[in-house]
Amino acid sequence: MAGNFYSVRCSDCENEQTVFGKASTEVACAVCGTTLARPTGGNAEIDHEIVETVESR
């Protein structure tokens, strides 16, 4: 499975967390519970700031 991992910063609490770019389930912030990414059937819709690409494949 090819895809990228992104470091995403939550706009509510400033927590940074790694998210898979093709996430198949909703990804919530580990600190405050805000939704960071939603599945769309392909690439996930990331709703917050992408700080960097952590790993490319």
PDBQT receptor file of N, H, CA, C and O in Angstrom, charges set to zero:
ATOM      1  N   MET A   1       0.844  -1.171   0.000  1.00  0.00    +0.000 N 
ATOM      2  CA  MET A   1       0.000   0.000   0.000  1.00  0.00    +0.000 C 
ATOM      3  C   MET A   1       0.891   1.236   0.000  1.00  0.00    +0.000 C 
ATOM      4  O   MET A   1       1.684   1.433   0.921  1.00  0.00    +0.000 OA
ATOM      5  N   ALA A   2       0.764   2.058  -1.019  1.00  0.00    +0.000 N 
ATOM      6  H   ALA A   2       0.120   1.898  -1.767  1.00  0.00    +0.000 HD
ATOM      7  CA  ALA A   2       1.548   3.279  -1.100  1.00  0.00    +0.000 C 
ATOM      8  C   ALA A   2       0.759   4.417  -0.472  1.00  0.00    +0.000 C 
ATOM      9  O   ALA A   2      -0.463   4.494  -0.596  1.00  0.00    +0.000 OA
ATOM     10  N   GLY A   3       1.474   5.283   0.193  1.00  0.00    +0.000 N 
ATOM     11  H   GLY A   3       2.467   5.220   0.294  1.00  0.00    +0.000 HD
ATOM     12  CA  GLY A   3       0.827   6.438   0.819  1.00  0.00    +0.000 C 
ATOM     13  C   GLY A   3       1.826   7.229   1.634  1.00  0.00    +0.000 C 
ATOM     14  O   GLY A   3       2.949   6.779   1.864  1.00  0.00    +0.000 OA
ATOM     15  N   ASN A   4       1.424   8.389   2.065  1.00  0.00    +0.000 N 
ATOM     16  H   ASN A   4       0.512   8.754   1.878  1.00  0.00    +0.000 HD
ATOM     17  CA  ASN A   4       2.278   9.263   2.856  1.00  0.00    +0.000 C 
ATOM     18  C   ASN A   4       1.761   9.378   4.276  1.00  0.00    +0.000 C 
ATOM     19  O   ASN A   4       0.567   9.222   4.536  1.00  0.00    +0.000 OA
ATOM     20  N   PHE A   5       2.675   9.652   5.186  1.00  0.00    +0.000 N 
ATOM     21  H   PHE A   5       3.645   9.779   4.975  1.00  0.00    +0.000 HD
ATOM     22  CA  PHE A   5       2.332   9.982   6.556  1.00  0.00    +0.000 C 
ATOM     23  C   PHE A   5       2.621  11.462   6.737  1.00  0.00    +0.000 C 
ATOM     24  O   PHE A   5       3.635  11.969   6.256  1.00  0.00    +0.000 OA
ATOM     25  N   TYR A   6       1.720  12.156   7.437  1.00  0.00    +0.000 N 
ATOM     26  H   TYR A   6       0.897  11.745   7.828  1.00  0.00    +0.000 HD
ATOM     27  CA  TYR A   6       1.863  13.591   7.632  1.00  0.00    +0.000 C 
ATOM     28  C   TYR A   6       1.853  13.926   9.110  1.00  0.00    +0.000 C 
ATOM     29  O   TYR A   6       1.146  13.297   9.898  1.00  0.00    +0.000 OA
ATOM     30  N   SER A   7       2.644  14.923   9.480  1.00  0.00    +0.000 N 
ATOM     31  H   SER A   7       3.219  15.434   8.840  1.00  0.00    +0.000 HD
ATOM     32  CA  SER A   7       2.580  15.483  10.818  1.00  0.00    +0.000 C 
ATOM     33  C   SER A   7       1.557  16.605  10.742  1.00  0.00    +0.000 C 
ATOM     34  O   SER A   7       1.744  17.574  10.007  1.00  0.00    +0.000 OA
ATOM     35  N   VAL A   8       0.465  16.472  11.512  1.00  0.00    +0.000 N 
ATOM     36  H   VAL A   8       0.313  15.685  12.110  1.00  0.00    +0.000 HD
ATOM     37  CA  VAL A   8      -0.647  17.420  11.459  1.00  0.00    +0.000 C 
ATOM     38  C   VAL A   8      -0.770  18.121  12.806  1.00  0.00    +0.000 C 
ATOM     39  O   VAL A   8      -0.716  17.482  13.857  1.00  0.00    +0.000 OA
ATOM     40  N   ARG A   9      -0.936  19.444  12.763  1.00  0.00    +0.000 N 
ATOM     41  H   ARG A   9      -0.980  19.963  11.910  1.00  0.00    +0.000 HD
ATOM     42  CA  ARG A   9      -1.084  20.229  13.996  1.00  0.00    +0.000 C 
ATOM     43  C   ARG A   9      -2.563  20.548  14.193  1.00  0.00    +0.000 C 
ATOM     44  O   ARG A   9      -3.211  21.121  13.317  1.00  0.00    +0.000 OA
ATOM     45  N   CYS A  10      -3.079  20.173  15.344  1.00  0.00    +0.000 N 
ATOM     46  H   CYS A  10      -2.553  19.708  16.056  1.00  0.00    +0.000 HD
ATOM     47  CA  CYS A  10      -4.462  20.463  15.702  1.00  0.00    +0.000 C 
ATOM     48  C   CYS A  10      -4.603  21.970  15.920  1.00  0.00    +0.000 C 
ATOM     49  O   CYS A  10      -3.824  22.565  16.665  1.00  0.00    +0.000 OA
ATOM     50  N   SER A  11      -5.584  22.583  15.278  1.00  0.00    +0.000 N 
ATOM     51  H   SER A  11      -6.216  22.100  14.673  1.00  0.00    +0.000 HD
ATOM     52  CA  SER A  11      -5.762  24.030  15.420  1.00  0.00    +0.000 C 
ATOM     53  C   SER A  11      -6.409  24.405  16.754  1.00  0.00    +0.000 C 
ATOM     54  O   SER A  11      -6.377  25.572  17.146  1.00  0.00    +0.000 OA
ATOM     55  N   ASP A  12      -6.992  23.438  17.452  1.00  0.00    +0.000 N 
ATOM     56  H   ASP A  12      -7.018  22.491  17.134  1.00  0.00    +0.000 HD
ATOM     57  CA  ASP A  12      -7.630  23.734  18.736  1.00  0.00    +0.000 C 
ATOM     58  C   ASP A  12      -6.657  23.706  19.905  1.00  0.00    +0.000 C 
ATOM     59  O   ASP A  12      -6.713  24.576  20.774  1.00  0.00    +0.000 OA
ATOM     60  N   CYS A  13      -5.753  22.707  19.940  1.00  0.00    +0.000 N 
ATOM     61  H   CYS A  13      -5.708  22.000  19.234  1.00  0.00    +0.000 HD
ATOM     62  CA  CYS A  13      -4.867  22.563  21.106  1.00  0.00    +0.000 C 
ATOM     63  C   CYS A  13      -3.382  22.582  20.760  1.00  0.00    +0.000 C 
ATOM     64  O   CYS A  13      -2.543  22.476  21.654  1.00  0.00    +0.000 OA
ATOM     65  N   GLU A  14      -3.038  22.718  19.464  1.00  0.00    +0.000 N 
ATOM     66  H   GLU A  14      -3.720  22.805  18.738  1.00  0.00    +0.000 HD
ATOM     67  CA  GLU A  14      -1.653  22.793  18.985  1.00  0.00    +0.000 C 
ATOM     68  C   GLU A  14      -0.881  21.473  19.109  1.00  0.00    +0.000 C 
ATOM     69  O   GLU A  14       0.336  21.460  18.925  1.00  0.00    +0.000 OA
ATOM     70  N   ASN A  15      -1.560  20.370  19.416  1.00  0.00    +0.000 N 
ATOM     71  H   ASN A  15      -2.548  20.380  19.566  1.00  0.00    +0.000 HD
ATOM     72  CA  ASN A  15      -0.916  19.061  19.460  1.00  0.00    +0.000 C 
ATOM     73  C   ASN A  15      -0.525  18.645  18.043  1.00  0.00    +0.000 C 
ATOM     74  O   ASN A  15      -1.288  18.856  17.100  1.00  0.00    +0.000 OA
ATOM     75  N   GLU A  16       0.669  18.049  17.892  1.00  0.00    +0.000 N 
ATOM     76  H   GLU A  16       1.288  17.877  18.658  1.00  0.00    +0.000 HD
ATOM     77  CA  GLU A  16       1.085  17.507  16.601  1.00  0.00    +0.000 C 
ATOM     78  C   GLU A  16       0.989  15.993  16.655  1.00  0.00    +0.000 C 
ATOM     79  O   GLU A  16       1.396  15.364  17.632  1.00  0.00    +0.000 OA
ATOM     80  N   GLN A  17       0.447  15.421  15.593  1.00  0.00    +0.000 N 
ATOM     81  H   GLN A  17       0.117  15.932  14.800  1.00  0.00    +0.000 HD
ATOM     82  CA  GLN A  17       0.223  13.983  15.562  1.00  0.00    +0.000 C 
ATOM     83  C   GLN A  17       0.410  13.488  14.135  1.00  0.00    +0.000 C 
ATOM     84  O   GLN A  17       0.129  14.212  13.180  1.00  0.00    +0.000 OA
ATOM     85  N   THR A  18       0.881  12.260  13.990  1.00  0.00    +0.000 N 
ATOM     86  H   THR A  18       1.109  11.671  14.766  1.00  0.00    +0.000 HD
ATOM     87  CA  THR A  18       1.112  11.668  12.679  1.00  0.00    +0.000 C 
ATOM     88  C   THR A  18      -0.172  11.017  12.172  1.00  0.00    +0.000 C 
ATOM     89  O   THR A  18      -0.834  10.265  12.888  1.00  0.00    +0.000 OA
ATOM     90  N   VAL A  19      -0.512  11.329  10.905  1.00  0.00    +0.000 N 
ATOM     91  H   VAL A  19       0.025  11.940  10.323  1.00  0.00    +0.000 HD
ATOM     92  CA  VAL A  19      -1.739  10.831  10.287  1.00  0.00    +0.000 C 
ATOM     93  C   VAL A  19      -1.379  10.205   8.945  1.00  0.00    +0.000 C 
ATOM     94  O   VAL A  19      -0.582  10.763   8.191  1.00  0.00    +0.000 OA
ATOM     95  N   PHE A  20      -1.965   9.043   8.647  1.00  0.00    +0.000 N 
ATOM     96  H   PHE A  20      -2.612   8.589   9.260  1.00  0.00    +0.000 HD
ATOM     97  CA  PHE A  20      -1.765   8.400   7.349  1.00  0.00    +0.000 C 
ATOM     98  C   PHE A  20      -2.623   9.122   6.316  1.00  0.00    +0.000 C 
ATOM     99  O   PHE A  20      -3.801   9.381   6.558  1.00  0.00    +0.000 OA
ATOM    100  N   GLY A  21      -2.046   9.442   5.185  1.00  0.00    +0.000 N 
ATOM    101  H   GLY A  21      -1.088   9.231   4.988  1.00  0.00    +0.000 HD
ATOM    102  CA  GLY A  21      -2.732  10.212   4.152  1.00  0.00    +0.000 C 
ATOM    103  C   GLY A  21      -3.918   9.510   3.518  1.00  0.00    +0.000 C 
ATOM    104  O   GLY A  21      -4.760  10.161   2.900  1.00  0.00    +0.000 OA
ATOM    105  N   LYS A  22      -4.002   8.189   3.661  1.00  0.00    +0.000 N 
ATOM    106  H   LYS A  22      -3.318   7.660   4.163  1.00  0.00    +0.000 HD
ATOM    107  CA  LYS A  22      -5.134   7.430   3.115  1.00  0.00    +0.000 C 
ATOM    108  C   LYS A  22      -5.883   6.731   4.245  1.00  0.00    +0.000 C 
ATOM    109  O   LYS A  22      -6.274   5.570   4.122  1.00  0.00    +0.000 OA
ATOM    110  N   ALA A  23      -6.075   7.448   5.338  1.00  0.00    +0.000 N 
ATOM    111  H   ALA A  23      -5.757   8.391   5.438  1.00  0.00    +0.000 HD
ATOM    112  CA  ALA A  23      -6.743   6.880   6.510  1.00  0.00    +0.000 C 
ATOM    113  C   ALA A  23      -8.129   6.362   6.141  1.00  0.00    +0.000 C 
ATOM    114  O   ALA A  23      -8.879   7.040   5.438  1.00  0.00    +0.000 OA
ATOM    115  N   SER A  24      -8.469   5.176   6.606  1.00  0.00    +0.000 N 
ATOM    116  H   SER A  24      -7.860   4.625   7.176  1.00  0.00    +0.000 HD
ATOM    117  CA  SER A  24      -9.765   4.574   6.282  1.00  0.00    +0.000 C 
ATOM    118  C   SER A  24     -10.780   4.772   7.405  1.00  0.00    +0.000 C 
ATOM    119  O   SER A  24     -11.940   4.387   7.264  1.00  0.00    +0.000 OA
ATOM    120  N   THR A  25     -10.355   5.366   8.512  1.00  0.00    +0.000 N 
ATOM    121  H   THR A  25      -9.412   5.678   8.627  1.00  0.00    +0.000 HD
ATOM    122  CA  THR A  25     -11.264   5.699   9.602  1.00  0.00    +0.000 C 
ATOM    123  C   THR A  25     -10.997   7.145  10.012  1.00  0.00    +0.000 C 
ATOM    124  O   THR A  25      -9.949   7.705   9.691  1.00  0.00    +0.000 OA
ATOM    125  N   GLU A  26     -11.938   7.736  10.713  1.00  0.00    +0.000 N 
ATOM    126  H   GLU A  26     -12.789   7.281  10.974  1.00  0.00    +0.000 HD
ATOM    127  CA  GLU A  26     -11.781   9.100  11.190  1.00  0.00    +0.000 C 
ATOM    128  C   GLU A  26     -10.656   9.145  12.214  1.00  0.00    +0.000 C 
ATOM    129  O   GLU A  26     -10.564   8.280  13.085  1.00  0.00    +0.000 OA
ATOM    130  N   VAL A  27      -9.793  10.168  12.103  1.00  0.00    +0.000 N 
ATOM    131  H   VAL A  27      -9.868  10.871  11.396  1.00  0.00    +0.000 HD
ATOM    132  CA  VAL A  27      -8.663  10.316  13.020  1.00  0.00    +0.000 C 
ATOM    133  C   VAL A  27      -8.940  11.491  13.938  1.00  0.00    +0.000 C 
ATOM    134  O   VAL A  27      -9.156  12.610  13.472  1.00  0.00    +0.000 OA
ATOM    135  N   ALA A  28      -8.936  11.240  15.254  1.00  0.00    +0.000 N 
ATOM    136  H   ALA A  28      -8.761  10.331  15.632  1.00  0.00    +0.000 HD
ATOM    137  CA  ALA A  28      -9.191  12.276  16.243  1.00  0.00    +0.000 C 
ATOM    138  C   ALA A  28      -7.889  12.673  16.934  1.00  0.00    +0.000 C 
ATOM    139  O   ALA A  28      -6.974  11.861  17.068  1.00  0.00    +0.000 OA
ATOM    140  N   CYS A  29      -7.818  13.922  17.368  1.00  0.00    +0.000 N 
ATOM    141  H   CYS A  29      -8.561  14.582  17.259  1.00  0.00    +0.000 HD
ATOM    142  CA  CYS A  29      -6.668  14.404  18.130  1.00  0.00    +0.000 C 
ATOM    143  C   CYS A  29      -6.597  13.621  19.440  1.00  0.00    +0.000 C 
ATOM    144  O   CYS A  29      -7.610  13.434  20.114  1.00  0.00    +0.000 OA
ATOM    145  N   ALA A  30      -5.409  13.172  19.791  1.00  0.00    +0.000 N 
ATOM    146  H   ALA A  30      -4.586  13.324  19.244  1.00  0.00    +0.000 HD
ATOM    147  CA  ALA A  30      -5.227  12.378  21.002  1.00  0.00    +0.000 C 
ATOM    148  C   ALA A  30      -5.403  13.208  22.272  1.00  0.00    +0.000 C 
ATOM    149  O   ALA A  30      -5.649  12.646  23.339  1.00  0.00    +0.000 OA
ATOM    150  N   VAL A  31      -5.283  14.530  22.177  1.00  0.00    +0.000 N 
ATOM    151  H   VAL A  31      -5.084  14.987  21.310  1.00  0.00    +0.000 HD
ATOM    152  CA  VAL A  31      -5.383  15.393  23.346  1.00  0.00    +0.000 C 
ATOM    153  C   VAL A  31      -6.808  15.904  23.561  1.00  0.00    +0.000 C 
ATOM    154  O   VAL A  31      -7.368  15.753  24.647  1.00  0.00    +0.000 OA
ATOM    155  N   CYS A  32      -7.398  16.516  22.513  1.00  0.00    +0.000 N 
ATOM    156  H   CYS A  32      -6.942  16.639  21.631  1.00  0.00    +0.000 HD
ATOM    157  CA  CYS A  32      -8.698  17.172  22.704  1.00  0.00    +0.000 C 
ATOM    158  C   CYS A  32      -9.854  16.483  21.985  1.00  0.00    +0.000 C 
ATOM    159  O   CYS A  32     -11.011  16.829  22.228  1.00  0.00    +0.000 OA
ATOM    160  N   GLY A  33      -9.576  15.523  21.112  1.00  0.00    +0.000 N 
ATOM    161  H   GLY A  33      -8.637  15.242  20.915  1.00  0.00    +0.000 HD
ATOM    162  CA  GLY A  33     -10.629  14.767  20.452  1.00  0.00    +0.000 C 
ATOM    163  C   GLY A  33     -11.190  15.378  19.182  1.00  0.00    +0.000 C 
ATOM    164  O   GLY A  33     -12.106  14.812  18.585  1.00  0.00    +0.000 OA
ATOM    165  N   THR A  34     -10.664  16.522  18.750  1.00  0.00    +0.000 N 
ATOM    166  H   THR A  34      -9.920  16.982  19.235  1.00  0.00    +0.000 HD
ATOM    167  CA  THR A  34     -11.107  17.154  17.509  1.00  0.00    +0.000 C 
ATOM    168  C   THR A  34     -10.763  16.255  16.329  1.00  0.00    +0.000 C 
ATOM    169  O   THR A  34      -9.708  15.621  16.330  1.00  0.00    +0.000 OA
ATOM    170  N   THR A  35     -11.620  16.189  15.334  1.00  0.00    +0.000 N 
ATOM    171  H   THR A  35     -12.477  16.704  15.333  1.00  0.00    +0.000 HD
ATOM    172  CA  THR A  35     -11.370  15.380  14.141  1.00  0.00    +0.000 C 
ATOM    173  C   THR A  35     -10.272  16.031  13.306  1.00  0.00    +0.000 C 
ATOM    174  O   THR A  35     -10.398  17.184  12.893  1.00  0.00    +0.000 OA
ATOM    175  N   LEU A  36      -9.190  15.283  13.059  1.00  0.00    +0.000 N 
ATOM    176  H   LEU A  36      -9.088  14.347  13.395  1.00  0.00    +0.000 HD
ATOM    177  CA  LEU A  36      -8.074  15.785  12.257  1.00  0.00    +0.000 C 
ATOM    178  C   LEU A  36      -8.214  15.375  10.797  1.00  0.00    +0.000 C 
ATOM    179  O   LEU A  36      -7.846  16.135   9.902  1.00  0.00    +0.000 OA
ATOM    180  N   ALA A  37      -8.740  14.183  10.550  1.00  0.00    +0.000 N 
ATOM    181  H   ALA A  37      -9.039  13.565  11.278  1.00  0.00    +0.000 HD
ATOM    182  CA  ALA A  37      -8.862  13.686   9.177  1.00  0.00    +0.000 C 
ATOM    183  C   ALA A  37     -10.084  12.791   9.052  1.00  0.00    +0.000 C 
ATOM    184  O   ALA A  37     -10.463  12.088   9.988  1.00  0.00    +0.000 OA
ATOM    185  N   ARG A  38     -10.697  12.836   7.855  1.00  0.00    +0.000 N 
ATOM    186  H   ARG A  38     -10.388  13.406   7.094  1.00  0.00    +0.000 HD
ATOM    187  CA  ARG A  38     -11.861  12.004   7.555  1.00  0.00    +0.000 C 
ATOM    188  C   ARG A  38     -11.584  11.197   6.303  1.00  0.00    +0.000 C 
ATOM    189  O   ARG A  38     -10.976  11.708   5.362  1.00  0.00    +0.000 OA
ATOM    190  N   PRO A  39     -12.022   9.932   6.272  1.00  0.00    +0.000 N 
ATOM    191  CA  PRO A  39     -11.832   9.120   5.067  1.00  0.00    +0.000 C 
ATOM    192  C   PRO A  39     -12.743   9.593   3.946  1.00  0.00    +0.000 C 
ATOM    193  O   PRO A  39     -13.855  10.060   4.193  1.00  0.00    +0.000 OA
ATOM    194  N   THR A  40     -12.262   9.468   2.700  1.00  0.00    +0.000 N 
ATOM    195  H   THR A  40     -11.358   9.089   2.500  1.00  0.00    +0.000 HD
ATOM    196  CA  THR A  40     -13.069   9.864   1.547  1.00  0.00    +0.000 C 
ATOM    197  C   THR A  40     -13.123   8.757   0.505  1.00  0.00    +0.000 C 
ATOM    198  O   THR A  40     -13.694   8.956  -0.567  1.00  0.00    +0.000 OA
ATOM    199  N   GLY A  41     -12.544   7.596   0.792  1.00  0.00    +0.000 N 
ATOM    200  H   GLY A  41     -12.080   7.434   1.663  1.00  0.00    +0.000 HD
ATOM    201  CA  GLY A  41     -12.504   6.514  -0.176  1.00  0.00    +0.000 C 
ATOM    202  C   GLY A  41     -11.181   6.482  -0.927  1.00  0.00    +0.000 C 
ATOM    203  O   GLY A  41     -10.897   5.521  -1.643  1.00  0.00    +0.000 OA
ATOM    204  N   GLY A  42     -10.389   7.501  -0.774  1.00  0.00    +0.000 N 
ATOM    205  H   GLY A  42     -10.620   8.282  -0.193  1.00  0.00    +0.000 HD
ATOM    206  CA  GLY A  42      -9.051   7.602  -1.381  1.00  0.00    +0.000 C 
ATOM    207  C   GLY A  42      -8.166   8.297  -0.373  1.00  0.00    +0.000 C 
ATOM    208  O   GLY A  42      -7.952   7.797   0.731  1.00  0.00    +0.000 OA
ATOM    209  N   ASN A  43      -7.654   9.450  -0.754  1.00  0.00    +0.000 N 
ATOM    210  H   ASN A  43      -7.829   9.856  -1.651  1.00  0.00    +0.000 HD
ATOM    211  CA  ASN A  43      -6.876  10.242   0.194  1.00  0.00    +0.000 C 
ATOM    212  C   ASN A  43      -7.804  10.817   1.254  1.00  0.00    +0.000 C 
ATOM    213  O   ASN A  43      -8.919  11.241   0.951  1.00  0.00    +0.000 OA
ATOM    214  N   ALA A  44      -7.338  10.829   2.497  1.00  0.00    +0.000 N 
ATOM    215  H   ALA A  44      -6.432  10.485   2.743  1.00  0.00    +0.000 HD
ATOM    216  CA  ALA A  44      -8.138  11.367   3.588  1.00  0.00    +0.000 C 
ATOM    217  C   ALA A  44      -8.230  12.887   3.465  1.00  0.00    +0.000 C 
ATOM    218  O   ALA A  44      -7.318  13.534   2.951  1.00  0.00    +0.000 OA
ATOM    219  N   GLU A  45      -9.324  13.439   3.933  1.00  0.00    +0.000 N 
ATOM    220  H   GLU A  45     -10.066  12.913   4.350  1.00  0.00    +0.000 HD
ATOM    221  CA  GLU A  45      -9.492  14.885   3.972  1.00  0.00    +0.000 C 
ATOM    222  C   GLU A  45      -8.936  15.363   5.307  1.00  0.00    +0.000 C 
ATOM    223  O   GLU A  45      -9.516  15.096   6.360  1.00  0.00    +0.000 OA
ATOM    224  N   ILE A  46      -7.803  16.074   5.257  1.00  0.00    +0.000 N 
ATOM    225  H   ILE A  46      -7.332  16.290   4.402  1.00  0.00    +0.000 HD
ATOM    226  CA  ILE A  46      -7.140  16.554   6.473  1.00  0.00    +0.000 C 
ATOM    227  C   ILE A  46      -7.594  17.987   6.703  1.00  0.00    +0.000 C 
ATOM    228  O   ILE A  46      -7.375  18.861   5.864  1.00  0.00    +0.000 OA
ATOM    229  N   ASP A  47      -8.233  18.224   7.856  1.00  0.00    +0.000 N 
ATOM    230  H   ASP A  47      -8.411  17.514   8.538  1.00  0.00    +0.000 HD
ATOM    231  CA  ASP A  47      -8.876  19.499   8.142  1.00  0.00    +0.000 C 
ATOM    232  C   ASP A  47      -7.971  20.516   8.838  1.00  0.00    +0.000 C 
ATOM    233  O   ASP A  47      -8.367  21.669   9.015  1.00  0.00    +0.000 OA
ATOM    234  N   HIS A  48      -6.786  20.116   9.228  1.00  0.00    +0.000 N 
ATOM    235  H   HIS A  48      -6.464  19.180   9.085  1.00  0.00    +0.000 HD
ATOM    236  CA  HIS A  48      -5.911  21.001   9.994  1.00  0.00    +0.000 C 
ATOM    237  C   HIS A  48      -4.580  21.182   9.279  1.00  0.00    +0.000 C 
ATOM    238  O   HIS A  48      -4.366  20.612   8.210  1.00  0.00    +0.000 OA
ATOM    239  N   GLU A  49      -3.691  21.969   9.861  1.00  0.00    +0.000 N 
ATOM    240  H   GLU A  49      -3.865  22.432  10.730  1.00  0.00    +0.000 HD
ATOM    241  CA  GLU A  49      -2.410  22.313   9.225  1.00  0.00    +0.000 C 
ATOM    242  C   GLU A  49      -1.485  21.100   9.115  1.00  0.00    +0.000 C 
ATOM    243  O   GLU A  49      -1.217  20.418  10.104  1.00  0.00    +0.000 OA
ATOM    244  N   ILE A  50      -1.004  20.845   7.896  1.00  0.00    +0.000 N 
ATOM    245  H   ILE A  50      -1.222  21.399   7.093  1.00  0.00    +0.000 HD
ATOM    246  CA  ILE A  50       0.011  19.814   7.688  1.00  0.00    +0.000 C 
ATOM    247  C   ILE A  50       1.366  20.466   7.905  1.00  0.00    +0.000 C 
ATOM    248  O   ILE A  50       1.749  21.366   7.158  1.00  0.00    +0.000 OA
ATOM    249  N   VAL A  51       2.090  20.020   8.915  1.00  0.00    +0.000 N 
ATOM    250  H   VAL A  51       1.779  19.289   9.522  1.00  0.00    +0.000 HD
ATOM    251  CA  VAL A  51       3.377  20.605   9.270  1.00  0.00    +0.000 C 
ATOM    252  C   VAL A  51       4.460  20.097   8.353  1.00  0.00    +0.000 C 
ATOM    253  O   VAL A  51       5.274  20.880   7.865  1.00  0.00    +0.000 OA
ATOM    254  N   GLU A  52       4.487  18.777   8.103  1.00  0.00    +0.000 N 
ATOM    255  H   GLU A  52       3.825  18.141   8.499  1.00  0.00    +0.000 HD
ATOM    256  CA  GLU A  52       5.483  18.179   7.225  1.00  0.00    +0.000 C 
ATOM    257  C   GLU A  52       5.057  16.789   6.787  1.00  0.00    +0.000 C 
ATOM    258  O   GLU A  52       4.200  16.157   7.405  1.00  0.00    +0.000 OA
ATOM    259  N   THR A  53       5.674  16.328   5.705  1.00  0.00    +0.000 N 
ATOM    260  H   THR A  53       6.370  16.841   5.203  1.00  0.00    +0.000 HD
ATOM    261  CA  THR A  53       5.502  14.940   5.291  1.00  0.00    +0.000 C 
ATOM    262  C   THR A  53       6.534  14.137   6.053  1.00  0.00    +0.000 C 
ATOM    263  O   THR A  53       7.735  14.370   5.916  1.00  0.00    +0.000 OA
ATOM    264  N   VAL A  54       6.073  13.194   6.854  1.00  0.00    +0.000 N 
ATOM    265  H   VAL A  54       5.098  13.004   6.965  1.00  0.00    +0.000 HD
ATOM    266  CA  VAL A  54       6.974  12.415   7.710  1.00  0.00    +0.000 C 
ATOM    267  C   VAL A  54       7.658  11.323   6.913  1.00  0.00    +0.000 C 
ATOM    268  O   VAL A  54       8.860  11.106   7.067  1.00  0.00    +0.000 OA
ATOM    269  N   GLU A  55       6.902  10.621   6.052  1.00  0.00    +0.000 N 
ATOM    270  H   GLU A  55       5.926  10.797   5.927  1.00  0.00    +0.000 HD
ATOM    271  CA  GLU A  55       7.467   9.512   5.292  1.00  0.00    +0.000 C 
ATOM    272  C   GLU A  55       6.719   9.395   3.979  1.00  0.00    +0.000 C 
ATOM    273  O   GLU A  55       5.490   9.449   3.949  1.00  0.00    +0.000 OA
ATOM    274  N   SER A  56       7.465   9.234   2.890  1.00  0.00    +0.000 N 
ATOM    275  H   SER A  56       8.464   9.190   2.914  1.00  0.00    +0.000 HD
ATOM    276  CA  SER A  56       6.868   9.010   1.576  1.00  0.00    +0.000 C 
ATOM    277  C   SER A  56       7.168   7.602   1.126  1.00  0.00    +0.000 C 
ATOM    278  O   SER A  56       8.265   7.091   1.349  1.00  0.00    +0.000 OA
ATOM    279  N   ARG A  57       6.198   6.975   0.496  1.00  0.00    +0.000 N 
ATOM    280  H   ARG A  57       5.307   7.391   0.315  1.00  0.00    +0.000 HD
ATOM    281  CA  ARG A  57       6.394   5.642  -0.060  1.00  0.00    +0.000 C 
ATOM    282  C   ARG A  57       5.858   5.611  -1.442  1.00  0.00    +0.000 C 
ATOM    283  O   ARG A  57       5.919   4.575  -2.104  1.00  0.00    +0.000 OA
TER     284      ARG A  57
